[in-house]
C-alpha cells in the first residue's frame, strides 16, 4: 500500500514538474512577445526574466494610476493593452 502511494506521489510530482516547465516556457515566450511590442526587435534571451518582471510591474502601476489607466483607454493604446494583458 505504501509503495503504491509513493509511486502515485512520484507520478504526480513528475506531472507537476512537467506542467511547471511548460508554464515557464510560455512565460518566456510572452516575454519575447512583450519585447517585440516594446522595442520592435528581439532582445538578449538572458534579459527575458528581468523584462518579464519589469513589464509586470508596469502593468500593476498602470492599473493603479488614473492617468495611465486613461491613456490605456485611448484608441491608439492597443499595443499597450496587449502588452499589459500578457504581463498579467
Secondary structure in CASP SS format (residue, H / E / C, confidence):
PFRMAT SS
TARGET T0000
AUTHOR 0000-0000-0000
METHOD secondary structure of the structure
MODEL  1
X C 1.00
X H 1.00
X H 1.00
X H 1.00
X H 1.00
X H 1.00
X H 1.00
X H 1.00
X H 1.00
X H 1.00
X H 1.00
X H 1.00
X H 1.00
X H 1.00
X H 1.00
X H 1.00
X H 1.00
X H 1.00
X H 1.00
X H 1.00
X H 1.00
X H 1.00
X H 1.00
X H 1.00
X H 1.00
X H 1.00
X H 1.00
X H 1.00
X H 1.00
X H 1.00
X H 1.00
X H 1.00
X H 1.00
X H 1.00
X H 1.00
X H 1.00
X H 1.00
X H 1.00
X H 1.00
X C 1.00
X C 1.00
X C 1.00
X C 1.00
X C 1.00
X H 1.00
X H 1.00
X H 1.00
X H 1.00
X H 1.00
X H 1.00
X H 1.00
X H 1.00
X H 1.00
X H 1.00
X H 1.00
X H 1.00
X H 1.00
X H 1.00
X H 1.00
X H 1.00
X H 1.00
X H 1.00
X H 1.00
X H 1.00
X C 1.00
X H 1.00
X H 1.00
X H 1.00
X H 1.00
X H 1.00
X H 1.00
X H 1.00
X C 1.00
X C 1.00
X H 1.00
X H 1.00
X H 1.00
X H 1.00
X H 1.00
X H 1.00
X H 1.00
X H 1.00
X H 1.00
X H 1.00
X H 1.00
X H 1.00
X H 1.00
X C 1.00
END
